Amino acid sequence: MNKKAVIGILAHVDSGKTTLSEAMLYKSGAIRKLGRVDHKDAFLDNNAIERDRGITIFSKQAVFDYGGVSFTLLDTPGHVDFSGETERTLQVIDAAILVVSGTDGVQSHTKTLARLLDRYDIPTFIFVNKMDMEGARKDFVMNSITAALGDRCVSFAQPAEDKAEALSLCTEEMMEEYLEKGEISDSNIISAIAERRLIPVCFGSALRLEGIEAMLDCISRYIPLPEEKAEFGAKVYKISEDGGARLTHMKITGGTLSVRDSLTYIDRSGEEVAEKVGRIRVYSGEKARNAETVTQGEVCAVPGLTATFAGQGLGCETTDTEQLLEPVLTYRVIAPRGVDDHTLLGRLRILEDEDPTMKSELQRASP
């Protein structure tokens, strides 16, 4: 099990994204009990507000093994109000699963997510969910998908000969191989997915556990993986607080990171910061295990780093990433009676750390 990959699940709200995450974890053997969003016991929606509202607000990670690959799954918010959290997650995934509703087809936010996947050049798989529901039709959904994302979207649920013919139209390499051999190799399929000239489409029902194994087989067989790097590199995609501890969530993109290693990086003000790694946590749902070392392809959280920020590159990752999406609303926060303005601003700074799209400033009211 030396192959490691990070996959993200994205969708328009109510397409069944978290239910699909649950089904994948269950079918892979990572969890024994199948939870449900409407029962408020989903493995990844473990925040009290998420369970109460039945929506994903914060990106979560889970770890599972399937088909010879060790996967880190990142479940992202589907609601447009939390798109910033979703975009930050895109910076660290090797491939994305874009979930489309079998009854609704491609919706408005699905198109926004597709544009973000293009912008970050992320290999993509599509899972058409809710195919068990009345009104769900493969031909309608495929027409909706190809109209929005192009003919590079190919159903992997069709007969082998029809699928090979459809694949041959995506790239010249696959066309030549098909004409010469009558079939298409895995290597050519993987290359086409890596170059975003092919997007495989699978069908099923996450709630009924239909089509999940076929989806997992497709991803584990065809996911493009980056080349191994010996030099340490990491990409920070999230800052959070846990029991008063500041956590820096990152993906290791090269080499290794171990407890007691020294990290030297540049903070937002341009100052050089040197800090020692005291602990490393690897999360799966709300549970975390301590790790002595993490290697390329793993996602971890490092407590105690004081000046890191989302989008930051560490080690050989010398480029910081700026977000494309920006907030469109401005709010005024009025401190409750007895609360000092600077104390309130300090709390807002913590939230700003967690969500860089939020910019807070203190304004004195006119006398």
C-alpha positions as CSV (number, residue, x, y, z in Angstrom):
1,M,0.0,0.0,0.0
2,N,2.6,2.5,-1.1
3,K,0.3,4.6,-3.4
4,K,-1.2,7.6,-1.7
5,A,-3.8,10.0,-3.1
6,V,-5.9,12.9,-1.8
7,I,-9.4,13.2,-3.3
8,G,-12.0,15.8,-2.8
9,I,-15.8,15.5,-3.1
10,L,-17.6,18.5,-4.5
11,A,-21.2,19.2,-5.3
12,H,-24.1,21.6,-5.5
13,V,-26.0,21.5,-2.2
14,D,-28.3,18.5,-1.7
15,S,-26.8,16.4,-4.4
16,G,-25.8,13.7,-1.8
17,K,-22.1,14.5,-1.5
18,T,-21.8,13.6,2.2
19,T,-23.9,10.5,1.7
20,L,-21.5,9.5,-1.1
21,S,-18.6,10.0,1.3
22,E,-20.3,7.8,3.9
23,A,-21.0,5.1,1.3
24,M,-17.3,5.1,0.1
25,L,-16.0,4.8,3.6
26,Y,-18.5,2.0,4.4
27,K,-17.8,0.0,1.2
28,S,-14.0,0.3,1.7
29,G,-14.3,-1.0,5.3
30,A,-13.2,2.2,6.9
31,I,-16.4,2.5,9.0
32,R,-18.6,-0.4,10.2
33,K,-21.8,1.6,10.7
34,L,-23.5,3.5,7.9
35,G,-24.6,6.9,9.1
36,R,-27.1,9.3,7.4
37,V,-27.2,13.1,7.2
38,D,-31.0,13.1,8.0
39,H,-30.3,10.9,11.1
40,K,-27.6,13.3,12.2
41,D,-25.0,10.6,12.6
42,A,-22.9,11.0,9.4
43,F,-19.3,10.2,10.0
44,L,-18.0,13.4,8.5
45,D,-20.7,15.9,9.5
46,N,-19.7,15.8,13.2
47,N,-20.0,19.5,14.1
48,A,-23.1,20.2,16.1
49,I,-24.3,23.0,13.7
50,E,-23.8,20.7,10.7
51,R,-25.8,17.9,12.3
52,D,-28.6,20.4,13.3
53,R,-28.8,22.0,9.8
54,G,-28.1,18.8,7.8
55,I,-25.4,20.6,5.7
56,T,-21.6,20.5,5.5
57,I,-19.9,23.7,6.7
58,F,-16.3,22.7,7.3
59,S,-14.1,20.6,5.1
60,K,-13.4,17.2,6.8
61,Q,-11.0,14.4,6.1
62,A,-11.2,10.6,6.4
63,V,-8.7,7.9,5.5
64,F,-9.4,4.6,3.8
65,D,-7.7,2.0,1.6
66,Y,-9.1,0.6,-1.6
67,G,-7.6,-1.1,-4.7
68,G,-4.0,-0.8,-3.6
69,V,-4.3,3.0,-2.9
70,S,-4.3,4.7,0.5
71,F,-6.8,7.5,0.1
72,T,-7.3,10.7,2.1
73,L,-10.9,11.9,1.4
74,L,-11.7,15.5,1.9
75,D,-15.5,16.3,2.1
76,T,-16.2,19.9,1.2
77,P,-19.2,22.2,1.8
78,G,-21.8,22.2,-1.0
79,H,-23.6,25.4,0.0
80,V,-22.5,28.5,-2.0
81,D,-22.1,30.5,1.2
82,F,-19.1,28.3,2.2
83,S,-17.5,28.1,-1.3
84,G,-14.3,29.7,0.1
85,E,-13.8,26.6,2.3
86,T,-14.2,24.4,-0.8
87,E,-11.8,26.4,-2.9
88,R,-9.1,26.2,-0.2
89,T,-9.4,22.4,-0.3
90,L,-8.9,22.3,-4.0
91,Q,-5.3,23.4,-3.5
92,V,-4.2,20.1,-2.0
93,I,-6.2,17.4,-3.8
94,D,-4.9,15.0,-6.5
95,A,-8.3,14.5,-8.1
96,A,-11.9,15.5,-7.5
97,I,-15.2,13.7,-7.5
98,L,-17.9,16.1,-8.8
99,V,-21.3,14.8,-7.7
100,V,-24.3,15.5,-10.0
101,S,-27.9,14.9,-9.1
102,G,-29.6,12.3,-11.3
103,T,-32.9,14.2,-11.1
104,D,-31.6,17.7,-11.4
105,G,-28.5,17.4,-13.7
106,V,-25.9,20.1,-13.7
107,Q,-27.0,23.0,-11.6
108,S,-25.7,26.6,-11.2
109,H,-23.1,25.9,-8.4
110,T,-22.0,22.8,-10.2
111,K,-20.8,25.0,-13.1
112,T,-18.9,27.3,-10.6
113,L,-17.2,24.2,-9.2
114,A,-16.3,23.0,-12.7
115,R,-14.7,26.3,-13.4
116,L,-12.7,26.1,-10.2
117,L,-11.5,22.6,-11.2
118,D,-10.4,24.0,-14.5
119,R,-8.7,26.9,-12.9
120,Y,-6.7,24.6,-10.5
121,D,-6.2,22.0,-13.3
122,I,-7.5,19.1,-11.2
123,P,-8.2,15.7,-12.7
124,T,-11.9,15.0,-12.3
125,F,-14.3,12.1,-12.0
126,I,-18.1,12.5,-12.0
127,F,-20.6,10.5,-9.9
128,V,-24.2,10.8,-10.9
129,N,-26.1,10.3,-7.7
130,K,-29.8,9.5,-6.8
131,M,-30.3,7.3,-9.8
132,D,-32.8,5.3,-7.7
133,M,-35.2,8.2,-7.6
134,E,-38.2,8.7,-9.9
135,G,-37.3,10.9,-12.8
136,A,-33.6,10.0,-12.9
137,R,-32.5,9.2,-16.5
138,K,-29.0,8.5,-17.7
139,D,-29.6,10.1,-21.1
140,F,-30.9,13.4,-19.6
141,V,-28.0,13.6,-17.1
142,M,-25.3,12.8,-19.7
143,N,-26.8,15.5,-22.0
144,S,-26.7,18.0,-19.1
145,I,-23.1,17.1,-18.3
146,T,-21.8,17.2,-21.8
147,A,-23.6,20.5,-22.5
148,A,-21.9,22.1,-19.5
149,L,-18.5,20.3,-19.5
150,G,-18.0,19.1,-23.0
151,D,-17.6,15.8,-24.9
152,R,-14.6,14.9,-22.7
153,C,-17.2,13.5,-20.3
154,V,-17.6,9.8,-21.0
155,S,-19.9,7.3,-19.3
156,F,-18.0,4.4,-17.9
157,A,-21.3,2.5,-17.3
158,Q,-21.8,1.7,-21.0
159,P,-20.7,-1.6,-22.7
160,A,-16.9,-1.9,-23.2
161,E,-17.0,-1.5,-27.0
162,D,-19.1,1.6,-26.8
163,K,-16.9,3.0,-24.0
164,A,-13.7,2.4,-26.0
165,E,-15.2,4.1,-29.0
166,A,-16.2,7.1,-27.0
167,L,-12.8,7.3,-25.3
168,S,-11.1,7.3,-28.7
169,L,-12.7,10.6,-29.5
170,C,-11.1,12.4,-26.5
171,T,-7.4,12.3,-27.6
172,E,-5.3,11.4,-30.6
173,E,-3.3,8.9,-28.6
174,M,-6.4,7.0,-27.7
175,M,-7.8,7.2,-31.2
176,E,-4.6,5.8,-32.7
177,E,-4.5,3.0,-30.1
178,Y,-8.1,2.1,-30.6
179,L,-7.7,2.0,-34.4
180,E,-4.6,-0.2,-34.1
181,K,-5.6,-2.5,-31.3
182,G,-9.3,-2.2,-30.8
183,E,-8.9,-1.3,-27.2
184,I,-7.4,1.4,-25.0
185,S,-4.7,1.0,-22.3
186,D,-5.0,2.2,-18.7
187,S,-1.9,4.4,-19.2
188,N,-3.5,6.3,-22.0
189,I,-6.7,6.7,-20.0
190,I,-4.8,8.0,-17.0
191,S,-2.8,10.4,-19.1
192,A,-6.0,11.8,-20.6
193,I,-7.6,12.2,-17.2
194,A,-4.4,13.9,-15.9
195,E,-4.6,16.4,-18.8
196,R,-8.3,17.0,-18.2
197,R,-9.1,15.8,-21.7
198,L,-11.2,13.0,-20.2
199,I,-13.7,13.0,-17.3
200,P,-15.1,9.5,-16.4
201,V,-18.8,9.5,-15.4
202,C,-20.2,6.8,-13.1
203,F,-23.8,6.3,-12.0
204,G,-25.4,5.0,-8.8
205,S,-27.2,5.8,-5.6
206,A,-25.1,6.6,-2.5
207,L,-28.1,6.1,-0.2
208,R,-28.8,2.6,-1.6
209,L,-25.0,1.8,-1.9
210,E,-25.5,1.2,-5.7
211,G,-22.6,1.9,-8.0
212,I,-20.2,2.7,-5.2
213,E,-17.8,-0.1,-5.8
214,A,-17.7,0.7,-9.5
215,M,-16.9,4.3,-8.6
216,L,-14.1,3.2,-6.2
217,D,-12.7,0.7,-8.8
218,C,-12.6,3.5,-11.4
219,I,-10.8,6.0,-9.2
220,S,-8.3,3.5,-7.7
221,R,-7.5,2.2,-11.2
222,Y,-7.3,5.5,-13.1
223,I,-6.3,8.3,-10.7
224,P,-3.2,10.2,-11.8
225,L,-0.6,10.4,-9.1
226,P,2.2,13.0,-8.9
227,E,5.8,11.9,-9.2
228,E,7.7,11.3,-5.9
229,K,9.9,14.1,-4.6
230,A,12.7,13.6,-2.1
231,E,12.8,17.2,-0.9
232,F,10.2,18.2,1.8
233,G,7.3,20.3,0.6
234,A,3.8,21.0,1.9
235,K,0.8,23.1,1.1
236,V,-1.3,24.6,3.9
237,Y,-5.0,24.6,3.0
238,K,-6.7,25.3,6.3
239,I,-6.2,26.8,9.8
240,S,-8.5,25.7,12.6
241,E,-8.8,25.8,16.4
242,D,-9.2,22.7,18.5
243,G,-9.5,23.2,22.3
244,G,-7.5,26.4,22.2
245,A,-4.8,24.8,20.0
246,R,-4.1,26.4,16.6
247,L,-3.9,23.7,14.0
248,T,-2.2,24.1,10.6
249,H,-3.7,21.6,8.1
250,M,-1.4,20.7,5.3
251,K,-0.8,18.2,2.5
252,I,2.8,16.8,2.2
253,T,3.7,17.2,-1.4
254,G,7.3,15.9,-1.2
255,G,9.6,14.2,1.2
256,T,8.7,13.7,4.8
257,L,7.8,15.7,7.9
258,S,8.6,14.4,11.4
259,V,8.1,15.4,15.0
260,R,11.0,17.6,16.2
261,D,11.7,18.8,12.6
262,S,12.3,22.6,12.3
263,L,10.1,24.5,9.9
264,T,11.3,27.8,8.4
265,Y,8.8,29.9,6.5
266,I,7.8,33.4,5.6
267,D,4.7,34.9,7.2
268,R,2.2,37.3,5.7
269,S,4.3,40.3,6.7
270,G,7.3,39.0,4.9
271,E,9.2,38.0,8.1
272,E,11.0,34.7,8.4
273,V,9.7,32.4,11.1
274,A,11.4,29.3,12.5
275,E,9.4,26.9,14.6
276,K,9.8,23.3,15.7
277,V,7.2,20.6,15.0
278,G,6.0,19.4,18.4
279,R,3.2,17.1,17.3
280,I,1.6,15.8,14.1
281,R,-2.1,14.7,14.0
282,V,-3.8,12.6,11.2
283,Y,-7.5,13.0,11.3
284,S,-10.3,10.7,10.2
285,G,-13.7,12.1,11.0
286,E,-13.6,13.6,14.5
287,K,-10.9,11.2,15.6
288,A,-7.2,11.9,15.4
289,R,-4.1,9.8,15.8
290,N,-0.6,11.1,16.6
291,A,2.1,10.3,14.0
292,E,5.8,10.5,14.3
293,T,6.3,11.0,10.5
294,V,4.1,11.8,7.5
295,T,5.1,11.3,3.9
296,Q,4.2,12.6,0.5
297,G,0.6,12.2,-0.3
298,E,-0.7,12.4,3.3
299,V,-2.7,15.2,4.9
300,C,-2.0,16.1,8.5
301,A,-2.5,18.9,11.1
302,V,0.4,20.4,13.0
303,P,-0.5,22.1,16.3
304,G,1.3,25.2,17.6
305,L,2.6,26.9,14.4
306,T,1.8,30.6,15.0
307,A,2.1,32.4,11.6
308,T,1.1,30.0,8.9
309,F,-1.9,30.7,6.6
310,A,-4.2,29.0,4.1
311,G,-2.7,28.8,0.7
312,Q,0.9,29.0,2.0
313,G,3.7,26.8,0.5
314,L,6.3,25.3,2.8
315,G,9.7,23.8,1.9
316,C,10.0,23.3,-1.8
317,E,6.5,24.6,-2.4
318,T,7.7,28.2,-2.8
319,T,4.5,29.6,-4.3
320,D,1.6,30.8,-2.1
321,T,-1.9,30.5,-3.6
322,E,-4.4,33.3,-3.7
323,Q,-8.1,32.4,-3.7
324,L,-10.3,33.3,-6.7
325,L,-13.6,33.5,-4.9
326,E,-14.3,36.7,-3.0
327,P,-17.1,37.6,-0.5
328,V,-19.8,39.9,-1.8
329,L,-21.4,41.1,1.5
330,T,-20.2,43.4,4.3
331,Y,-21.4,43.0,7.8
332,R,-21.2,45.1,10.9
333,V,-20.6,43.4,14.3
334,I,-21.7,45.3,17.3
335,A,-20.0,44.2,20.5
336,P,-22.4,43.2,23.4
337,R,-22.4,45.5,26.4
338,G,-19.3,45.0,28.5
339,V,-17.2,43.5,25.8
340,D,-14.0,45.4,24.9
341,D,-13.7,46.3,21.2
342,H,-10.1,45.0,21.0
343,T,-11.1,41.7,22.6
344,L,-13.8,41.3,20.0
345,L,-11.3,42.2,17.3
346,G,-8.9,39.5,18.6
347,R,-11.7,36.9,18.3
348,L,-12.4,38.1,14.7
349,R,-8.8,37.8,13.9
350,I,-9.0,34.1,14.8
351,L,-12.0,33.7,12.4
352,E,-10.0,35.5,9.8
353,D,-7.2,33.0,10.2
354,E,-9.7,30.2,9.5
355,D,-11.4,32.0,6.6
356,P,-9.0,34.3,4.8
357,T,-11.8,35.7,2.6
358,M,-13.1,37.5,5.8
359,K,-11.4,40.9,6.4
360,S,-12.2,42.6,9.7
361,E,-11.4,46.1,10.9
362,L,-12.3,48.2,13.9
363,Q,-14.3,51.3,13.3
364,R,-15.2,53.8,16.0
365,A,-18.9,54.9,16.0
366,S,-19.5,58.6,15.6
367,P,-20.2,60.3,19.0
